[in-house]
Amino acid sequence: MATLTIRDFDDDLKAALRVRAAQHGRSMESEVREILRQVLVADEARAANIGLGSRIAALFADLDEPAFDDLPPRSGHVKAAEFPE
């Protein structure tokens, strides 16, 4: 197991962590491990469940933006669709 040292930890944050750990019946170290586990598992789940549109956007994110200036101008008027009765 690894050891993690956190420097310059805010006193108010430490007090809140102590209270939260006591509420859950854990040591402060155990509470920090649980908080990190929950956050990292949630991040992994969110990354695995991104929508199709987000995945497609990520695939094309590095490409240059399309040059819409190169498109020909539209001609004529837009007509509504006609359906037989």
Biopython code that builds the backbone (N, CA, C, O; Angstrom):
import numpy as np
from Bio.PDB.StructureBuilder import StructureBuilder

atoms = [
    (1, "MET", "N", (0.839, -1.186, 0.000)),
    (1, "MET", "CA", (0.000, 0.000, 0.000)),
    (1, "MET", "C", (0.879, 1.242, 0.000)),
    (1, "MET", "O", (1.965, 1.254, 0.578)),
    (2, "ALA", "N", (0.399, 2.267, -0.646)),
    (2, "ALA", "CA", (1.119, 3.528, -0.743)),
    (2, "ALA", "C", (0.730, 4.458, 0.399)),
    (2, "ALA", "O", (-0.318, 4.297, 1.025)),
    (3, "THR", "N", (1.589, 5.422, 0.653)),
    (3, "THR", "CA", (1.325, 6.440, 1.656)),
    (3, "THR", "C", (1.205, 7.779, 0.949)),
    (3, "THR", "O", (1.984, 8.082, 0.045)),
    (4, "LEU", "N", (0.237, 8.574, 1.353)),
    (4, "LEU", "CA", (0.004, 9.875, 0.756)),
    (4, "LEU", "C", (0.094, 10.935, 1.842)),
    (4, "LEU", "O", (-0.546, 10.819, 2.887)),
    (5, "THR", "N", (0.893, 11.973, 1.589)),
    (5, "THR", "CA", (1.014, 13.080, 2.525)),
    (5, "THR", "C", (0.385, 14.302, 1.894)),
    (5, "THR", "O", (0.671, 14.631, 0.743)),
    (6, "ILE", "N", (-0.469, 14.977, 2.643)),
    (6, "ILE", "CA", (-1.128, 16.182, 2.149)),
    (6, "ILE", "C", (-0.614, 17.361, 2.949)),
    (6, "ILE", "O", (-0.829, 17.442, 4.158)),
    (7, "ARG", "N", (0.060, 18.268, 2.279)),
    (7, "ARG", "CA", (0.607, 19.450, 2.941)),
    (7, "ARG", "C", (-0.366, 20.617, 2.823)),
    (7, "ARG", "O", (-1.218, 20.641, 1.935)),
    (8, "ASP", "N", (-0.230, 21.579, 3.720)),
    (8, "ASP", "CA", (-1.036, 22.804, 3.711)),
    (8, "ASP", "C", (-2.533, 22.499, 3.714)),
    (8, "ASP", "O", (-3.301, 23.147, 3.001)),
    (9, "PHE", "N", (-2.939, 21.539, 4.493)),
    (9, "PHE", "CA", (-4.335, 21.148, 4.606)),
    (9, "PHE", "C", (-5.052, 22.145, 5.509)),
    (9, "PHE", "O", (-4.652, 22.339, 6.657)),
    (10, "ASP", "N", (-6.088, 22.767, 5.010)),
    (10, "ASP", "CA", (-6.822, 23.799, 5.734)),
    (10, "ASP", "C", (-7.393, 23.246, 7.045)),
    (10, "ASP", "O", (-7.948, 22.148, 7.071)),
    (11, "ASP", "N", (-7.252, 24.010, 8.124)),
    (11, "ASP", "CA", (-7.736, 23.566, 9.437)),
    (11, "ASP", "C", (-9.242, 23.340, 9.457)),
    (11, "ASP", "O", (-9.713, 22.378, 10.065)),
    (12, "ASP", "N", (-10.005, 24.210, 8.802)),
    (12, "ASP", "CA", (-11.465, 24.043, 8.758)),
    (12, "ASP", "C", (-11.853, 22.780, 8.000)),
    (12, "ASP", "O", (-12.790, 22.076, 8.379)),
    (13, "LEU", "N", (-11.124, 22.503, 6.928)),
    (13, "LEU", "CA", (-11.380, 21.297, 6.148)),
    (13, "LEU", "C", (-11.054, 20.052, 6.972)),
    (13, "LEU", "O", (-11.776, 19.055, 6.925)),
    (14, "LYS", "N", (-9.970, 20.124, 7.719)),
    (14, "LYS", "CA", (-9.593, 18.999, 8.582)),
    (14, "LYS", "C", (-10.666, 18.768, 9.646)),
    (14, "LYS", "O", (-11.014, 17.624, 9.936)),
    (15, "ALA", "N", (-11.186, 19.839, 10.224)),
    (15, "ALA", "CA", (-12.239, 19.712, 11.239)),
    (15, "ALA", "C", (-13.496, 19.091, 10.631)),
    (15, "ALA", "O", (-14.122, 18.227, 11.246)),
    (16, "ALA", "N", (-13.864, 19.526, 9.434)),
    (16, "ALA", "CA", (-15.040, 18.962, 8.762)),
    (16, "ALA", "C", (-14.821, 17.486, 8.446)),
    (16, "ALA", "O", (-15.748, 16.684, 8.559)),
    (17, "LEU", "N", (-13.609, 17.123, 8.055)),
    (17, "LEU", "CA", (-13.283, 15.728, 7.787)),
    (17, "LEU", "C", (-13.370, 14.896, 9.063)),
    (17, "LEU", "O", (-13.858, 13.766, 9.038)),
    (18, "ARG", "N", (-12.904, 15.444, 10.160)),
    (18, "ARG", "CA", (-12.968, 14.743, 11.440)),
    (18, "ARG", "C", (-14.419, 14.471, 11.826)),
    (18, "ARG", "O", (-14.747, 13.376, 12.283)),
    (19, "VAL", "N", (-15.292, 15.469, 11.644)),
    (19, "VAL", "CA", (-16.711, 15.309, 11.970)),
    (19, "VAL", "C", (-17.350, 14.268, 11.057)),
    (19, "VAL", "O", (-18.088, 13.399, 11.521)),
    (20, "ARG", "N", (-17.067, 14.358, 9.765)),
    (20, "ARG", "CA", (-17.649, 13.404, 8.812)),
    (20, "ARG", "C", (-17.192, 11.987, 9.111)),
    (20, "ARG", "O", (-17.988, 11.050, 9.049)),
    (21, "ALA", "N", (-15.913, 11.822, 9.437)),
    (21, "ALA", "CA", (-15.389, 10.492, 9.767)),
    (21, "ALA", "C", (-16.090, 9.947, 11.004)),
    (21, "ALA", "O", (-16.443, 8.769, 11.050)),
    (22, "ALA", "N", (-16.291, 10.794, 12.001)),
    (22, "ALA", "CA", (-16.971, 10.356, 13.225)),
    (22, "ALA", "C", (-18.410, 9.959, 12.934)),
    (22, "ALA", "O", (-18.910, 8.986, 13.499)),
    (23, "GLN", "N", (-19.082, 10.702, 12.057)),
    (23, "GLN", "CA", (-20.465, 10.386, 11.699)),
    (23, "GLN", "C", (-20.561, 9.011, 11.033)),
    (23, "GLN", "O", (-21.554, 8.303, 11.198)),
    (24, "HIS", "N", (-19.524, 8.641, 10.283)),
    (24, "HIS", "CA", (-19.521, 7.356, 9.583)),
    (24, "HIS", "C", (-18.808, 6.264, 10.374)),
    (24, "HIS", "O", (-18.681, 5.135, 9.900)),
    (25, "GLY", "N", (-18.341, 6.596, 11.587)),
    (25, "GLY", "CA", (-17.679, 5.594, 12.414)),
    (25, "GLY", "C", (-16.335, 5.158, 11.861)),
    (25, "GLY", "O", (-15.948, 3.999, 12.014)),
    (26, "ARG", "N", (-15.628, 6.060, 11.230)),
    (26, "ARG", "CA", (-14.334, 5.744, 10.623)),
    (26, "ARG", "C", (-13.256, 6.662, 11.173)),
    (26, "ARG", "O", (-13.534, 7.698, 11.777)),
    (27, "SER", "N", (-12.015, 6.246, 10.943)),
    (27, "SER", "CA", (-10.894, 7.142, 11.221)),
    (27, "SER", "C", (-10.840, 8.178, 10.099)),
    (27, "SER", "O", (-11.467, 8.003, 9.054)),
    (28, "MET", "N", (-10.100, 9.237, 10.316)),
    (28, "MET", "CA", (-9.970, 10.254, 9.263)),
    (28, "MET", "C", (-9.309, 9.663, 8.022)),
    (28, "MET", "O", (-9.714, 9.967, 6.900)),
    (29, "GLU", "N", (-8.297, 8.822, 8.215)),
    (29, "GLU", "CA", (-7.627, 8.187, 7.072)),
    (29, "GLU", "C", (-8.591, 7.308, 6.287)),
    (29, "GLU", "O", (-8.613, 7.338, 5.056)),
    (30, "SER", "N", (-9.374, 6.540, 6.999)),
    (30, "SER", "CA", (-10.345, 5.673, 6.345)),
    (30, "SER", "C", (-11.403, 6.490, 5.605)),
    (30, "SER", "O", (-11.842, 6.105, 4.521)),
    (31, "GLU", "N", (-11.808, 7.608, 6.186)),
    (31, "GLU", "CA", (-12.796, 8.474, 5.541)),
    (31, "GLU", "C", (-12.244, 9.071, 4.249)),
    (31, "GLU", "O", (-12.946, 9.146, 3.240)),
    (32, "VAL", "N", (-10.986, 9.492, 4.288)),
    (32, "VAL", "CA", (-10.359, 10.040, 3.077)),
    (32, "VAL", "C", (-10.283, 8.973, 1.995)),
    (32, "VAL", "O", (-10.564, 9.252, 0.829)),
    (33, "ARG", "N", (-9.903, 7.746, 2.372)),
    (33, "ARG", "CA", (-9.855, 6.657, 1.379)),
    (33, "ARG", "C", (-11.226, 6.427, 0.759)),
    (33, "ARG", "O", (-11.332, 6.232, -0.452)),
    (34, "GLU", "N", (-12.274, 6.447, 1.570)),
    (34, "GLU", "CA", (-13.628, 6.226, 1.060)),
    (34, "GLU", "C", (-14.078, 7.367, 0.149)),
    (34, "GLU", "O", (-14.691, 7.127, -0.891)),
    (35, "ILE", "N", (-13.780, 8.594, 0.531)),
    (35, "ILE", "CA", (-14.138, 9.752, -0.309)),
    (35, "ILE", "C", (-13.451, 9.647, -1.658)),
    (35, "ILE", "O", (-14.089, 9.829, -2.695)),
    (36, "LEU", "N", (-12.160, 9.355, -1.657)),
    (36, "LEU", "CA", (-11.414, 9.225, -2.915)),
    (36, "LEU", "C", (-11.958, 8.074, -3.752)),
    (36, "LEU", "O", (-12.093, 8.202, -4.969)),
    (37, "ARG", "N", (-12.270, 6.954, -3.109)),
    (37, "ARG", "CA", (-12.809, 5.802, -3.830)),
    (37, "ARG", "C", (-14.132, 6.165, -4.505)),
    (37, "ARG", "O", (-14.341, 5.845, -5.676)),
    (38, "GLN", "N", (-15.015, 6.825, -3.776)),
    (38, "GLN", "CA", (-16.313, 7.201, -4.335)),
    (38, "GLN", "C", (-16.167, 8.163, -5.509)),
    (38, "GLN", "O", (-16.840, 8.008, -6.528)),
    (39, "VAL", "N", (-15.301, 9.143, -5.372)),
    (39, "VAL", "CA", (-15.113, 10.124, -6.440)),
    (39, "VAL", "C", (-14.514, 9.472, -7.678)),
    (39, "VAL", "O", (-14.968, 9.721, -8.795)),
    (40, "LEU", "N", (-13.504, 8.648, -7.486)),
    (40, "LEU", "CA", (-12.843, 8.028, -8.636)),
    (40, "LEU", "C", (-13.732, 7.001, -9.321)),
    (40, "LEU", "O", (-13.708, 6.902, -10.548)),
    (41, "VAL", "N", (-14.503, 6.247, -8.581)),
    (41, "VAL", "CA", (-15.435, 5.290, -9.187)),
    (41, "VAL", "C", (-16.515, 6.037, -9.967)),
    (41, "VAL", "O", (-16.898, 5.617, -11.059)),
    (42, "ALA", "N", (-17.010, 7.149, -9.404)),
    (42, "ALA", "CA", (-18.025, 7.946, -10.099)),
    (42, "ALA", "C", (-17.455, 8.525, -11.395)),
    (42, "ALA", "O", (-18.143, 8.554, -12.416)),
    (43, "ASP", "N", (-16.199, 8.987, -11.359)),
    (43, "ASP", "CA", (-15.571, 9.514, -12.574)),
    (43, "ASP", "C", (-15.443, 8.434, -13.638)),
    (43, "ASP", "O", (-15.706, 8.687, -14.814)),
    (44, "GLU", "N", (-15.045, 7.238, -13.239)),
    (44, "GLU", "CA", (-14.921, 6.135, -14.194)),
    (44, "GLU", "C", (-16.274, 5.782, -14.794)),
    (44, "GLU", "O", (-16.383, 5.539, -15.996)),
    (45, "ALA", "N", (-17.294, 5.755, -13.961)),
    (45, "ALA", "CA", (-18.640, 5.431, -14.448)),
    (45, "ALA", "C", (-19.135, 6.496, -15.413)),
    (45, "ALA", "O", (-19.741, 6.186, -16.438)),
    (46, "ARG", "N", (-18.873, 7.760, -15.076)),
    (46, "ARG", "CA", (-19.290, 8.853, -15.952)),
    (46, "ARG", "C", (-18.568, 8.768, -17.292)),
    (46, "ARG", "O", (-19.171, 9.000, -18.340)),
    (47, "ALA", "N", (-17.282, 8.438, -17.260)),
    (47, "ALA", "CA", (-16.512, 8.324, -18.502)),
    (47, "ALA", "C", (-17.016, 7.159, -19.353)),
    (47, "ALA", "O", (-17.016, 7.240, -20.581)),
    (48, "ALA", "N", (-17.443, 6.081, -18.704)),
    (48, "ALA", "CA", (-17.935, 4.916, -19.439)),
    (48, "ALA", "C", (-19.333, 5.141, -20.000)),
    (48, "ALA", "O", (-19.723, 4.482, -20.964)),
    (49, "ASN", "N", (-20.091, 6.061, -19.413)),
    (49, "ASN", "CA", (-21.478, 6.261, -19.806)),
    (49, "ASN", "C", (-21.714, 7.540, -20.598)),
    (49, "ASN", "O", (-22.836, 8.044, -20.638)),
    (50, "ILE", "N", (-20.671, 8.069, -21.230)),
    (50, "ILE", "CA", (-20.900, 9.280, -22.006)),
    (50, "ILE", "C", (-21.751, 8.930, -23.218)),
    (50, "ILE", "O", (-21.682, 7.816, -23.739)),
    (51, "GLY", "N", (-22.535, 9.868, -23.651)),
    (51, "GLY", "CA", (-23.456, 9.629, -24.754)),
    (51, "GLY", "C", (-22.762, 9.527, -26.099)),
    (51, "GLY", "O", (-21.585, 9.861, -26.241)),
    (52, "LEU", "N", (-23.501, 9.067, -27.061)),
    (52, "LEU", "CA", (-22.974, 8.888, -28.412)),
    (52, "LEU", "C", (-22.499, 10.213, -28.995)),
    (52, "LEU", "O", (-21.434, 10.279, -29.608)),
    (53, "GLY", "N", (-23.282, 11.259, -28.806)),
    (53, "GLY", "CA", (-22.895, 12.568, -29.335)),
    (53, "GLY", "C", (-21.580, 13.049, -28.743)),
    (53, "GLY", "O", (-20.743, 13.602, -29.455)),
    (54, "SER", "N", (-21.395, 12.844, -27.456)),
    (54, "SER", "CA", (-20.149, 13.250, -26.803)),
    (54, "SER", "C", (-18.969, 12.441, -27.326)),
    (54, "SER", "O", (-17.879, 12.977, -27.525)),
    (55, "ARG", "N", (-19.191, 11.149, -27.546)),
    (55, "ARG", "CA", (-18.109, 10.318, -28.085)),
    (55, "ARG", "C", (-17.744, 10.744, -29.507)),
    (55, "ARG", "O", (-16.565, 10.793, -29.857)),
    (56, "ILE", "N", (-18.742, 11.051, -30.319)),
    (56, "ILE", "CA", (-18.464, 11.506, -31.689)),
    (56, "ILE", "C", (-17.727, 12.839, -31.654)),
    (56, "ILE", "O", (-16.764, 13.033, -32.396)),
    (57, "ALA", "N", (-18.167, 13.753, -30.802)),
    (57, "ALA", "CA", (-17.503, 15.048, -30.683)),
    (57, "ALA", "C", (-16.056, 14.870, -30.255)),
    (57, "ALA", "O", (-15.177, 15.581, -30.742)),
    (58, "ALA", "N", (-15.795, 13.935, -29.354)),
    (58, "ALA", "CA", (-14.424, 13.695, -28.903)),
    (58, "ALA", "C", (-13.560, 13.157, -30.041)),
    (58, "ALA", "O", (-12.379, 13.488, -30.138)),
    (59, "LEU", "N", (-14.153, 12.324, -30.905)),
    (59, "LEU", "CA", (-13.395, 11.791, -32.040)),
    (59, "LEU", "C", (-12.937, 12.887, -32.992)),
    (59, "LEU", "O", (-11.845, 12.805, -33.555)),
    (60, "PHE", "N", (-13.762, 13.908, -33.175)),
    (60, "PHE", "CA", (-13.464, 14.948, -34.139)),
    (60, "PHE", "C", (-12.948, 16.234, -33.499)),
    (60, "PHE", "O", (-12.793, 17.242, -34.189)),
    (61, "ALA", "N", (-12.682, 16.217, -32.212)),
    (61, "ALA", "CA", (-12.277, 17.429, -31.492)),
    (61, "ALA", "C", (-10.966, 17.999, -32.008)),
    (61, "ALA", "O", (-10.780, 19.216, -32.001)),
    (62, "ASP", "N", (-10.063, 17.150, -32.453)),
    (62, "ASP", "CA", (-8.746, 17.624, -32.892)),
    (62, "ASP", "C", (-8.727, 18.131, -34.335)),
    (62, "ASP", "O", (-7.731, 18.707, -34.774)),
    (63, "LEU", "N", (-9.801, 17.926, -35.062)),
    (63, "LEU", "CA", (-9.846, 18.361, -36.451)),
    (63, "LEU", "C", (-10.114, 19.862, -36.531)),
    (63, "LEU", "O", (-10.704, 20.451, -35.624)),
    (64, "ASP", "N", (-9.673, 20.464, -37.625)),
    (64, "ASP", "CA", (-9.962, 21.877, -37.842)),
    (64, "ASP", "C", (-11.460, 22.055, -38.045)),
    (64, "ASP", "O", (-12.146, 21.151, -38.521)),
    (65, "GLU", "N", (-11.954, 23.220, -37.683)),
    (65, "GLU", "CA", (-13.373, 23.501, -37.878)),
    (65, "GLU", "C", (-13.669, 23.579, -39.373)),
    (65, "GLU", "O", (-12.821, 24.023, -40.146)),
    (66, "PRO", "N", (-14.855, 23.155, -39.787)),
    (66, "PRO", "CA", (-15.182, 23.212, -41.219)),
    (66, "PRO", "C", (-15.270, 24.652, -41.700)),
    (66, "PRO", "O", (-15.661, 25.554, -40.960)),
    (67, "ALA", "N", (-14.902, 24.838, -42.942)),
    (67, "ALA", "CA", (-14.950, 26.181, -43.533)),
    (67, "ALA", "C", (-16.305, 26.363, -44.197)),
    (67, "ALA", "O", (-16.491, 25.975, -45.350)),
    (68, "PHE", "N", (-17.241, 26.944, -43.482)),
    (68, "PHE", "CA", (-18.576, 27.143, -44.031)),
    (68, "PHE", "C", (-18.585, 28.252, -45.077)),
    (68, "PHE", "O", (-19.566, 28.402, -45.806)),
    (69, "ASP", "N", (-17.523, 29.019, -45.161)),
    (69, "ASP", "CA", (-17.435, 30.069, -46.178)),
    (69, "ASP", "C", (-17.351, 29.465, -47.578)),
    (69, "ASP", "O", (-17.670, 30.137, -48.559)),
    (70, "ASP", "N", (-16.926, 28.204, -47.682)),
    (70, "ASP", "CA", (-16.748, 27.557, -48.978)),
    (70, "ASP", "C", (-18.056, 27.008, -49.546)),
    (70, "ASP", "O", (-18.092, 26.578, -50.699)),
    (71, "LEU", "N", (-19.114, 27.014, -48.766)),
    (71, "LEU", "CA", (-20.384, 26.467, -49.232)),
    (71, "LEU", "C", (-21.023, 27.418, -50.238)),
    (71, "LEU", "O", (-20.934, 28.636, -50.083)),
    (72, "PRO", "N", (-21.666, 26.873, -51.265)),
    (72, "PRO", "CA", (-22.336, 27.741, -52.236)),
    (72, "PRO", "C", (-23.547, 28.406, -51.594)),
    (72, "PRO", "O", (-24.140, 27.846, -50.672)),
    (73, "PRO", "N", (-23.925, 29.593, -52.066)),
    (73, "PRO", "CA", (-25.095, 30.261, -51.492)),
    (73, "PRO", "C", (-26.368, 29.489, -51.837)),
    (73, "PRO", "O", (-26.438, 28.825, -52.871)),
    (74, "ARG", "N", (-27.354, 29.579, -50.979)),
    (74, "ARG", "CA", (-28.633, 28.927, -51.230)),
    (74, "ARG", "C", (-29.403, 29.704, -52.277)),
    (74, "ARG", "O", (-29.305, 30.927, -52.368)),
    (75, "SER", "N", (-30.161, 28.979, -53.052)),
    (75, "SER", "CA", (-30.998, 29.652, -54.042)),
    (75, "SER", "C", (-32.427, 29.156, -53.875)),
    (75, "SER", "O", (-32.656, 28.018, -53.466)),
    (76, "GLY", "N", (-33.366, 30.000, -54.189)),
    (76, "GLY", "CA", (-34.768, 29.622, -54.086)),
    (76, "GLY", "C", (-35.271, 29.728, -52.662)),
    (76, "GLY", "O", (-34.527, 30.052, -51.736)),
    (77, "HIS", "N", (-36.549, 29.448, -52.513)),
    (77, "HIS", "CA", (-37.202, 29.537, -51.204)),
    (77, "HIS", "C", (-37.442, 28.130, -50.691)),
    (77, "HIS", "O", (-37.605, 27.185, -51.463)),
    (78, "VAL", "N", (-37.459, 28.013, -49.406)),
    (78, "VAL", "CA", (-37.729, 26.728, -48.773)),
    (78, "VAL", "C", (-39.234, 26.466, -48.854)),
    (78, "VAL", "O", (-40.042, 27.340, -48.541)),
    (79, "LYS", "N", (-39.594, 25.267, -49.275)),
    (79, "LYS", "CA", (-40.996, 24.906, -49.372)),
    (79, "LYS", "C", (-41.346, 23.896, -48.299)),
    (79, "LYS", "O", (-40.521, 23.069, -47.910)),
    (80, "ALA", "N", (-42.565, 23.974, -47.832)),
    (80, "ALA", "CA", (-43.047, 23.012, -46.867)),
    (80, "ALA", "C", (-43.300, 21.676, -47.559)),
    (80, "ALA", "O", (-43.641, 21.639, -48.742)),
    (81, "ALA", "N", (-43.138, 20.619, -46.848)),
    (81, "ALA", "CA", (-43.374, 19.285, -47.414)),
    (81, "ALA", "C", (-44.858, 19.109, -47.685)),
    (81, "ALA", "O", (-45.709, 19.570, -46.924)),
    (82, "GLU", "N", (-45.150, 18.430, -48.791)),
    (82, "GLU", "CA", (-46.544, 18.157, -49.148)),
    (82, "GLU", "C", (-46.781, 16.662, -49.043)),
    (82, "GLU", "O", (-46.013, 15.860, -49.576)),
    (83, "PHE", "N", (-47.863, 16.289, -48.345)),
    (83, "PHE", "CA", (-48.184, 14.888, -48.159)),
    (83, "PHE", "C", (-49.541, 14.612, -48.768)),
    (83, "PHE", "O", (-50.475, 15.391, -48.577)),
    (84, "PRO", "N", (-49.669, 13.502, -49.507)),
    (84, "PRO", "CA", (-50.990, 13.166, -50.075)),
    (84, "PRO", "C", (-51.946, 12.771, -48.948)),
    (84, "PRO", "O", (-51.539, 12.214, -47.929)),
    (85, "GLU", "N", (-53.224, 13.075, -49.161)),
    (85, "GLU", "CA", (-54.229, 12.770, -48.147)),
    (85, "GLU", "C", (-54.773, 11.391, -48.294)),
    (85, "GLU", "O", (-55.632, 10.980, -47.514)),
]
sb = StructureBuilder()
sb.init_structure("model")
sb.init_model(0)
sb.init_chain("A")
sb.init_seg("    ")
for serial, (resi, resn, name, xyz) in enumerate(atoms, 1):
    if name == "N":
        sb.init_residue(resn, " ", resi, " ")
    sb.init_atom(name, np.array(xyz, "f"), 0.0, 1.0, " ", f" {name:<3s}", serial, name[0])
structure = sb.get_structure()
